[in-house]
Amino acid sequence: MKFCIVGLGAIGGLFAARLAAAGHEVSALARGATLEAVRRDGLTLLEGERSRQVRIDASDDPSALGPQDVVIVAVKTTGLAGAADSIAALLGPGTTVLSAMNGVPWWFFHGLAPELGRIAMPSVDAGGRMSRAIPPGRVVGCVTHLSAASPAPATVRSVAGNRLIIGEPTGGAASPRASAIAVALREAGFDVEEAEVIQQEIWFKLWGNMTMNPISALTGATGDRILDDEHVRSFMSRCMVEAAQIGERIGLPIAQDPEQRHAVTRKLGAFRTSMLQDVTAGRPVELDALVASVMEIGRQVSVPTPNIDALFGLARLQAQVRGLY
């Protein structure tokens, strides 16, 4: 299959390197030092003690890459609107977009109950721009349960986890396009699960990320210290109860309670969230997709979110002061 990766960072680089090593035709939209490094040396993939290099085509001009079979979108959500036109330029009549990003995506309500189609999320799809550039019908969803790092341009290290969950927004993963993508990703070495309702998987992952990420950005604390503070953990739980109530209203119930989720996260030890890493590096933070979108949905399904509102306000103000929002 012919793949193009948009967002050649840690996760996007892992997709690109593994798919290329498995024999697929892989290209990437890239720029700056990453583009120079890929053209000069290819992609370097570090897994355990093993290092290997793969060659992929890369350009900062989507017209030079042409229409693709699959476009994997792995950009930070803060850069998605700016990349929308470039992504659209990679789409041919049969191109599928594999959406592999954090938070609530622009296509989230496609395929859910018809009455939910009226819900607007300006934080992730202002004026419907994303839906026009990349129609939801193009999308297969992907939830990543793995971590990777990019210690240098065009170098990616697999850190932990190997699990991907994919599915059609309209339900299941048995469509020809979703099945073909699942096969390719398994051949590339990923553990791929197929979801009946991919939005359920997105909402469940968000349920944990929407609190841990901004609180780590606010405090500078690692995950263990956040969860070991009873006052902070209690506040997180109140936010999660609100999000679970929203999930119930939109047909995506959460089976766990917050303390069960905290126990799972606590096993990860002293980890630094992606948002904390972004703040440390001076990069824009993904508050809209992770937190603002939840507030927007809550208002439209009549679920009060006072705790989530407070979390968003504090995290947004801190990011604004630092010039990151």
PyMOL commands that set and color helices and strands:
alter all, ss='L'
color gray80, all
select helices_A, chain A and resi 10-21+32-41+62-65+77-88+114-118+122-133+136-138+176-187+198-219+223-228+230-249+258-266+274-281+287-300+306-321
alter helices_A, ss='H'
color red, helices_A
select strands_A, chain A and resi 2-6+25-29+43-47+50-54+57-59+68-73+91-99+139-152+155-167+191-194
alter strands_A, ss='S'
color yellow, strands_A
deselect
rebuild
show_as cartoon
